Amino acid sequence: QDICIGDSAILTANGNALSYSWDNGVIDGQNFVITNSQNYILTGFSSDGCSNTDTVKILALSLPNTDAGNDINLCLNDSIQLQGQGADSYLWSPSTSLSDPNIANPWASPSSQITYILTGTSNNGCQKIDSLNINVNPLPLLSITNDTTICQGDTIQIEVLGGNLYNWTNTNFISDPNISNPEIWPNSTTTYQVIARDSNTCSDTVEVLITVNPIPNVNAGLDQD
């Protein structure tokens, strides 16, 4: 018989003997777990004390080295490609938020915490499972200065709250693009966009519109003596 390592087998004696005995601790008709390839010897005893033996060989088939990979921390709305390995064919379960549950490396984009079970199958039909946990972190909750109108030549301070690291994508007319509350002095109407990251390295983007009104032309005339 060919049986996968870790599976159960049952050996049942047949013949016209009065009683039977298996070696290796096997009990006739009861399950036992296969750990390695081995010969099992059956001895049958007749009522007059004679005995005879027969042998059955069980070939223990190796399991695949199924590996679902390390657990993952993911940000909401992000995707990541899983990297299953060690088998000849694969099945991920559940199939929720997977691009294809029947390949080794599907894309996963869960919206909340989830544990995926990977069943790997080798060409000999044996299977082994492994699991992978994905923790989904929320995006930072950001707030930013309201849209503002200024006069040309003015300087104001804008501020974003809710992150740990900041990157203002518009680097013109700004005191420091890497702080939460830089001063700005745009010479025309400008949208300032900021990418803010939290302690989980998750990021979100917000923006503020600064409307710049031109200053009036004022002419007081020529100097007089």
C-alpha positions as CSV (number, residue, x, y, z in Angstrom):
1,Q,0.0,0.0,0.0
2,D,1.1,3.6,-0.6
3,I,0.0,6.0,2.2
4,C,1.0,9.5,3.0
5,I,3.0,10.1,6.1
6,G,0.7,11.1,8.9
7,D,-2.4,9.4,7.4
8,S,-4.0,6.5,9.1
9,A,-4.1,2.9,7.9
10,I,-6.1,-0.3,9.0
11,L,-4.7,-3.8,8.6
12,T,-7.2,-6.6,8.6
13,A,-6.2,-10.2,8.8
14,N,-7.8,-12.8,6.5
15,G,-7.6,-16.6,6.3
16,N,-8.7,-19.6,8.2
17,A,-6.5,-19.2,11.3
18,L,-8.0,-19.3,14.8
19,S,-6.2,-16.2,15.9
20,Y,-3.9,-13.5,14.4
21,S,-1.1,-11.2,15.6
22,W,0.6,-8.3,13.9
23,D,4.0,-7.1,14.8
24,N,5.1,-3.4,15.4
25,G,2.3,-2.9,17.9
26,V,-0.5,-3.0,15.2
27,I,-3.9,-4.2,16.4
28,D,-6.0,-6.0,13.8
29,G,-8.8,-3.8,12.4
30,Q,-7.8,-0.6,14.2
31,N,-6.4,2.6,12.9
32,F,-2.7,3.5,13.3
33,V,-0.7,6.4,12.0
34,I,1.9,5.9,9.2
35,T,5.3,7.5,10.1
36,N,7.7,5.6,7.7
37,S,7.9,2.9,5.2
38,Q,7.8,-0.5,6.8
39,N,6.9,-4.2,6.5
40,Y,4.2,-5.5,8.8
41,I,4.2,-9.2,9.6
42,L,1.0,-11.1,10.3
43,T,1.2,-14.4,12.2
44,G,-1.8,-16.7,12.2
45,F,-2.2,-19.6,14.7
46,S,-4.3,-22.7,14.1
47,S,-6.2,-24.6,16.8
48,D,-3.6,-27.3,16.8
49,G,-0.8,-24.9,17.5
50,C,0.6,-24.5,14.0
51,S,1.5,-21.0,12.7
52,N,2.1,-19.3,9.5
53,T,3.1,-15.7,8.5
54,D,2.5,-13.2,5.7
55,T,3.9,-9.8,5.1
56,V,2.4,-6.6,3.8
57,K,4.5,-3.6,3.0
58,I,3.3,0.0,3.5
59,L,5.2,2.6,1.5
60,A,5.1,6.0,3.3
61,L,4.8,8.8,0.8
62,S,6.5,12.1,1.7
63,L,4.5,15.2,2.2
64,P,5.1,18.5,0.4
65,N,7.0,21.2,2.2
66,T,4.0,23.6,2.0
67,D,5.0,27.1,3.1
68,A,2.5,30.0,3.1
69,G,5.1,32.6,4.1
70,N,5.4,34.9,7.0
71,D,2.5,36.8,8.6
72,I,1.9,40.2,7.0
73,N,0.9,43.7,8.2
74,L,-1.0,45.5,5.5
75,C,-2.6,49.0,5.2
76,L,-6.2,49.4,4.3
77,N,-6.7,49.5,0.5
78,D,-3.3,48.0,-0.2
79,S,-2.6,44.7,-2.0
80,I,0.2,42.2,-1.6
81,Q,1.3,39.2,-3.5
82,L,1.4,36.0,-1.5
83,Q,4.3,33.6,-2.0
84,G,3.3,30.0,-1.4
85,Q,5.9,27.4,-2.1
86,G,7.0,23.8,-1.5
87,A,4.3,21.9,-3.3
88,D,3.2,21.1,-6.9
89,S,-0.3,22.5,-6.7
90,Y,-1.9,25.0,-4.3
91,L,-5.3,26.0,-2.9
92,W,-5.8,29.1,-0.7
93,S,-8.8,29.2,1.6
94,P,-10.9,31.3,2.0
95,S,-10.8,32.8,-1.5
96,T,-12.0,36.1,-0.1
97,S,-10.1,39.1,-1.7
98,L,-7.7,36.8,-3.6
99,S,-7.0,37.2,-7.3
100,D,-6.8,33.4,-7.8
101,P,-7.0,30.9,-5.0
102,N,-5.5,28.1,-7.1
103,I,-2.0,29.4,-7.7
104,A,1.0,29.8,-5.5
105,N,1.2,33.6,-5.6
106,P,-2.2,35.3,-5.8
107,W,-2.7,39.0,-5.0
108,A,-4.5,39.6,-1.7
109,S,-6.3,42.8,-0.9
110,P,-8.4,42.1,2.3
111,S,-10.3,44.9,4.0
112,S,-9.9,43.4,7.5
113,Q,-7.9,40.9,9.4
114,I,-7.9,37.4,7.8
115,T,-6.1,34.1,8.1
116,Y,-5.5,32.2,4.8
117,I,-5.0,28.4,4.9
118,L,-2.8,27.1,2.1
119,T,-3.2,23.4,1.1
120,G,-0.2,22.2,-0.9
121,T,-0.4,19.0,-2.8
122,S,2.5,17.0,-4.3
123,N,2.4,14.9,-7.4
124,N,2.1,11.8,-5.3
125,G,-1.3,13.1,-4.0
126,C,-0.1,13.9,-0.4
127,Q,-1.1,17.2,1.2
128,K,0.2,19.5,3.8
129,I,-1.3,22.7,5.1
130,D,0.2,26.0,6.3
131,S,-1.4,29.3,7.4
132,L,-0.8,32.9,6.9
133,N,-2.3,35.8,8.9
134,I,-2.8,39.2,7.4
135,N,-3.4,42.1,9.8
136,V,-5.0,45.1,8.1
137,N,-4.2,48.5,9.7
138,P,-6.5,51.5,9.2
139,L,-5.3,54.6,7.4
140,P,-4.4,57.6,9.5
141,L,-7.3,59.9,10.3
142,L,-6.2,63.3,8.9
143,S,-7.4,66.8,9.4
144,I,-6.1,69.9,7.6
145,T,-6.5,73.6,7.5
146,N,-9.6,74.8,5.8
147,D,-9.3,76.3,2.3
148,T,-8.1,79.8,2.7
149,T,-7.9,83.1,0.7
150,I,-4.9,85.4,1.0
151,C,-3.6,88.4,-0.7
152,Q,-0.6,88.2,-3.0
153,G,2.6,88.7,-0.9
154,D,1.0,87.3,2.3
155,T,2.5,84.5,4.3
156,I,0.3,82.0,6.3
157,Q,0.8,78.8,8.2
158,I,-1.1,75.6,7.2
159,E,-1.3,72.5,9.3
160,V,-2.2,68.8,9.0
161,L,-2.9,66.6,12.0
162,G,-3.1,62.8,12.4
163,G,0.2,61.5,11.2
164,N,3.8,61.0,12.3
165,L,5.7,61.8,9.1
166,Y,4.7,64.4,6.5
167,N,5.6,65.1,2.9
168,W,4.1,68.2,1.2
169,T,4.3,67.4,-2.5
170,N,4.3,71.1,-3.6
171,T,7.8,72.3,-2.5
172,N,7.4,75.8,-3.9
173,F,7.0,78.8,-1.6
174,I,7.0,76.6,1.5
175,S,9.2,76.8,4.6
176,D,9.7,73.1,5.2
177,P,7.9,70.3,3.2
178,N,8.6,67.7,5.9
179,I,6.8,69.2,8.9
180,S,3.1,69.2,9.8
181,N,2.7,73.0,9.9
182,P,4.9,74.9,7.4
183,E,4.5,78.5,6.4
184,I,3.7,79.2,2.8
185,W,3.6,82.3,0.5
186,P,2.3,81.3,-2.9
187,N,2.2,84.0,-5.6
188,S,-0.8,82.4,-7.3
189,T,-3.7,80.2,-6.4
190,T,-2.2,76.8,-5.4
191,T,-3.3,73.5,-4.0
192,Y,-1.0,72.1,-1.3
193,Q,-1.2,68.3,-1.0
194,V,0.4,66.4,1.8
195,I,1.1,62.7,2.3
196,A,1.0,61.7,6.0
197,R,2.2,58.4,7.5
198,D,1.4,56.9,10.8
199,S,3.4,54.6,13.1
200,N,2.2,51.6,11.1
201,T,3.7,53.3,7.9
202,C,0.2,53.5,6.6
203,S,-0.5,56.8,4.6
204,D,-3.2,58.9,3.3
205,T,-3.4,62.2,1.4
206,V,-5.3,65.4,2.0
207,E,-5.0,68.9,0.4
208,V,-5.8,72.5,1.0
209,L,-6.6,75.2,-1.6
210,I,-5.0,78.5,-1.1
211,T,-6.6,81.2,-3.3
212,V,-4.4,84.2,-3.9
213,N,-6.0,87.5,-4.7
214,P,-3.9,90.0,-6.6
215,I,-3.1,93.2,-4.8
216,P,-4.5,96.4,-6.4
217,N,-2.4,98.7,-8.5
218,V,-2.0,101.9,-6.5
219,N,-0.6,105.1,-8.0
220,A,-0.2,108.1,-5.8
221,G,1.2,110.3,-8.6
222,L,4.5,112.0,-8.9
223,D,6.4,113.3,-6.0
224,Q,5.8,117.0,-5.4
225,D,8.1,119.9,-4.2
